[in-house]
């Protein structure tokens, strides 16, 4: 007998798939940003600061302590790292949607972030 899925089950599975896909896209974008930062100590440090900010939810002053750098530098590094990750995110999304406009890609990135 065929498996009958309810509308709620289908929606739940769809949301789970969307979240998994969103995590994969973000992971690909982070990897691309890391690849681009190789050989650039400042960019690599910025990505490390961003990782501490997002994965450990550390405030900038604690990131500064952890990385043994000035807190003002942390703000600068975070700003640049966010730009780098955003650019990589758009590039990954463009690879998935080659005919999309930049505005459509930006909106899709917002949608994906919401799915996380």
C-alpha positions as CSV (number, residue, x, y, z in Angstrom):
1,X,0.0,0.0,0.0
2,X,1.3,3.5,-0.9
3,X,2.4,5.8,1.9
4,X,-0.1,8.6,2.3
5,X,1.4,11.9,3.5
6,X,-0.8,14.5,5.1
7,X,-0.5,18.1,4.1
8,X,1.1,18.9,7.5
9,X,3.7,16.1,6.9
10,X,4.5,17.3,3.4
11,X,4.9,20.9,4.7
12,X,7.1,19.7,7.5
13,X,9.3,17.6,5.1
14,X,9.5,20.6,2.7
15,X,10.6,22.9,5.5
16,X,13.2,20.3,6.7
17,X,14.5,20.1,3.1
18,X,14.7,23.9,2.8
19,X,16.6,24.2,6.0
20,X,19.1,21.5,5.0
21,X,19.6,23.0,1.6
22,X,20.0,26.5,3.1
23,X,22.7,25.1,5.5
24,X,24.5,23.5,2.6
25,X,24.5,26.8,0.6
26,X,25.8,28.8,3.5
27,X,28.5,26.1,4.2
28,X,29.5,26.3,0.5
29,X,29.7,30.1,0.7
30,X,31.8,30.0,3.9
31,X,34.2,27.6,2.3
32,X,34.5,29.8,-0.8
33,X,35.2,32.8,1.5
34,X,37.9,30.8,3.3
35,X,39.5,29.7,0.1
36,X,39.6,33.3,-1.1
37,X,41.1,34.4,2.2
38,X,44.0,32.0,2.0
39,X,47.3,33.7,2.1
40,X,45.7,36.9,3.4
41,X,46.2,36.8,7.2
42,X,43.9,39.8,7.9
43,X,41.0,38.3,5.9
44,X,41.6,34.9,7.5
45,X,41.5,36.5,11.0
46,X,38.3,38.3,10.0
47,X,36.6,35.1,9.1
48,X,37.8,33.6,12.4
49,X,36.3,36.5,14.2
50,X,33.0,36.1,12.3
51,X,33.0,32.4,13.1
52,X,33.4,33.2,16.8
53,X,30.7,35.9,16.6
54,X,28.2,33.5,14.9
55,X,28.9,30.1,16.2
56,X,29.8,31.0,19.8
57,X,27.8,34.2,19.9
58,X,30.8,36.0,21.4
59,X,30.6,39.8,21.7
60,X,33.4,41.7,20.0
61,X,35.2,42.4,23.3
62,X,35.4,38.7,24.0
63,X,36.5,38.0,20.4
64,X,39.3,40.6,20.9
65,X,40.4,38.8,24.1
66,X,40.3,35.4,22.4
67,X,42.3,36.6,19.4
68,X,44.5,38.9,21.4
69,X,43.7,41.9,19.3
70,X,42.2,45.4,19.9
71,X,38.4,45.5,20.0
72,X,38.3,48.2,17.3
73,X,40.1,45.9,15.0
74,X,37.5,43.2,15.7
75,X,34.8,45.6,14.4
76,X,36.8,46.3,11.3
77,X,37.5,42.6,10.7
78,X,33.9,41.6,11.2
79,X,32.7,44.3,8.8
80,X,35.1,43.0,6.1
81,X,34.4,39.3,6.8
82,X,30.7,39.9,6.4
83,X,31.3,41.5,3.0
84,X,33.4,38.6,1.9
85,X,30.9,36.0,3.0
86,X,28.0,38.0,1.5
87,X,29.9,38.1,-1.9
88,X,30.6,34.4,-1.7
89,X,27.0,33.7,-0.8
90,X,25.8,35.6,-3.9
91,X,28.3,33.8,-6.1
92,X,27.1,30.4,-4.8
93,X,23.5,31.4,-5.3
94,X,24.4,32.6,-8.9
95,X,25.8,29.2,-9.6
96,X,22.5,27.6,-8.6
97,X,20.4,30.3,-10.4
98,X,22.5,31.4,-13.4
99,X,19.6,33.4,-15.0
100,X,18.6,35.3,-11.9
101,X,19.3,39.0,-11.6
102,X,21.4,40.4,-8.8
103,X,18.2,41.7,-7.1
104,X,16.7,38.2,-7.3
105,X,19.8,36.6,-5.9
106,X,19.9,39.0,-3.0
107,X,16.3,38.3,-2.2
108,X,16.9,34.6,-2.4
109,X,19.8,35.0,0.0
110,X,17.5,36.8,2.5
111,X,15.0,33.9,2.1
112,X,17.6,31.3,2.7
113,X,18.9,33.1,5.8
114,X,15.3,33.1,7.1
115,X,15.1,29.3,6.5
116,X,18.0,28.8,8.8
